């Protein structure tokens, strides 16, 4: 292996995280909280969820906002009663 390749690997590994996560949730964390897929979380971005994009491009979510959205989604499911109607 060449020295240039080794040096570039060392540079990448020595940088560490770009910024602390400040207690933000990842998309996967929010998906688990909302009991939905990561794709559903992405669809909620910009409307119900407002991610903070870090310098490394990672989207972080405020736990309080995610909990609020989770409560709204649960209330909507209960009100809709899964779409079934009694005859």
Contact map, one row per residue, 1 for C-alpha under 8 A:
111011000000000000000000000000000000000000000000000000000000000000000000000000000000000
111111000000000000000000000000000000000000000000000000000000000000000000000000000000000
111111100000000000000000000000000000000000000000000000000000000000000000000000000000000
011111110000000000000000000000000000000000000000000000000000000000000000000000000000000
111111111000000000000000000000000000000000000000000000000000000000000000000000000000000
111111111100000000000000000000000000000000000000000000000000000000000000000000000000000
001111111110000000000000000000000000000000000000000000000000000000000000000000000000000
000111111111000000000000000000000000000000000000000000000000000000000000000000000000000
000011111111100000000000000000000000000000000000000000000000000000000000000000000000000
000001111111110000000000000000000000000000000000000000000000000000000000000000000000000
000000111111111000000000000000000000000000000000000000000000000000000000000000000000000
000000011111111100000000000000000000000000000000000000000000000000000000000000000000000
000000001111111100000000000000000000000000000000000000000000000000000000000000000000000
000000000111111100000000000000000000000000000000000000000000000000000000000000000000000
000000000011111111000000000000000000000000000000000000000000000000000000000000000000000
000000000001111111000000000000000000000000000000000000000000000000000000000000000000000
000000000000001111110000000000000000000000000000000000000000000000000000000000000000000
000000000000001111110000000000000000000000000000000000110000000000000000000000000000000
000000000000000011111000000000000000000000000000000001100000000000000000000000000000000
000000000000000011111100000000000000000000000000000000000000000000000000000000000000000
000000000000000000111111000000000000000000000000000000000001000000000000000000000000000
000000000000000000011111000000000000000000000000000000000000000000000000000000000000000
000000000000000000001111100000000000000000000000000000000000011000000000000000000000000
000000000000000000001111110000000000000000000000000000000001111000000000000000000000000
000000000000000000000011111111000000000000000000000000000001111000000000000000000000000
000000000000000000000001111111000000000000000000000000000011100000000000000000000000000
000000000000000000000000111111100000010011000000000000000011100000000000000000000000000
000000000000000000000000111111110000010000000000000000000000000000000000000000000000000
000000000000000000000000111111111000000000000000000000000000000000000000000000000000000
000000000000000000000000111111111100010010000000000000000000100001000000000000000000000
000000000000000000000000001111111111110110000000000000000000000000000000000000000000000
000000000000000000000000000111111111100000000000000000000000000000000000000000000000000
000000000000000000000000000011111111000000000000000000000000000001100100000000000000000
000000000000000000000000000001111111000000000000000000000000000001101100100000000000000
000000000000000000000000000000111111100000000000000000000000000000000000000000000000000
000000000000000000000000000000111111110110000000000000000000000000000000000000000000000
000000000000000000000000000000110011111110000000000000000000000000000000000000000000000
000000000000000000000000001101100001111111000000000000000000000000000000000000000000000
000000000000000000000000000000000000111111100000000000000000000000000000000000000000000
000000000000000000000000000000100001111111110000000000000000000000000000000000000000000
000000000000000000000000001001100001111111111000000000000000000000000000000000000000000
000000000000000000000000001000000000011111111000000000000000000000000000000000000000000
000000000000000000000000000000000000001111111000000000000000000000000000000000000000000
000000000000000000000000000000000000000111111111100000000000000000000000000000000000000
000000000000000000000000000000000000000011111111111000000000000000000000000000000000000
000000000000000000000000000000000000000000011111111000000000000000000000000000000000000
000000000000000000000000000000000000000000011111110000000000000000000000000000000000000
000000000000000000000000000000000000000000011111110000000000000000001000000000000000000
000000000000000000000000000000000000000000011111111000000000100011001000000000000000000
000000000000000000000000000000000000000000001111111100000000100000000000000000000000000
000000000000000000000000000000000000000000001100111110000011110000000000000000000000000
000000000000000000000000000000000000000000000000011111000011100000000000000000000000000
000000000000000000000000000000000000000000000000001111111111000000000000000000000000000
000000000000000000100000000000000000000000000000000111111111000000000000000000000000000
000000000000000001100000000000000000000000000000000011111100000000000000000000000000000
000000000000000001000000000000000000000000000000000011111100000000000000000000000000000
000000000000000000000000000000000000000000000000000011111110000000000000000000000000000
000000000000000000000000000000000000000000000000000011111111000000000000000000000000000
000000000000000000000000011000000000000000000000001111001111100000000000000000000000000
000000000000000000001001111000000000000000000000001111000111110000000000000000000000000
000000000000000000000001111001000000000000000000111100000011111011000000000000000000000
000000000000000000000011100000000000000000000000001000000001111111000000000000000000000
000000000000000000000011100000000000000000000000000000000000111111100000000000000000000
000000000000000000000000000000000000000000000000000000000000011111110000000000000000000
000000000000000000000000000000000000000000000000100000000000111111111000000000000000000
000000000000000000000000000001001100000000000000100000000000111111111100000000000000000
000000000000000000000000000000001100000000000000000000000000001111111110000000000000000
000000000000000000000000000000000000000000000000000000000000000111111111000000000000000
000000000000000000000000000000000100000000000001100000000000000011111111100000000000000
000000000000000000000000000000001100000000000000000000000000000001111111110000000000000
000000000000000000000000000000000000000000000000000000000000000000111111111000000000000
000000000000000000000000000000000000000000000000000000000000000000011111111100000000000
000000000000000000000000000000000100000000000000000000000000000000001111111110000000000
000000000000000000000000000000000000000000000000000000000000000000000111111111000000000
000000000000000000000000000000000000000000000000000000000000000000000011111111100000000
000000000000000000000000000000000000000000000000000000000000000000000001111111110000000
000000000000000000000000000000000000000000000000000000000000000000000000111111111100000
000000000000000000000000000000000000000000000000000000000000000000000000011111111100000
000000000000000000000000000000000000000000000000000000000000000000000000001111111000000
000000000000000000000000000000000000000000000000000000000000000000000000000111111110000
000000000000000000000000000000000000000000000000000000000000000000000000000011111111000
000000000000000000000000000000000000000000000000000000000000000000000000000011011111000
000000000000000000000000000000000000000000000000000000000000000000000000000000011111100
000000000000000000000000000000000000000000000000000000000000000000000000000000001111110
000000000000000000000000000000000000000000000000000000000000000000000000000000000011111
000000000000000000000000000000000000000000000000000000000000000000000000000000000001111
000000000000000000000000000000000000000000000000000000000000000000000000000000000000111
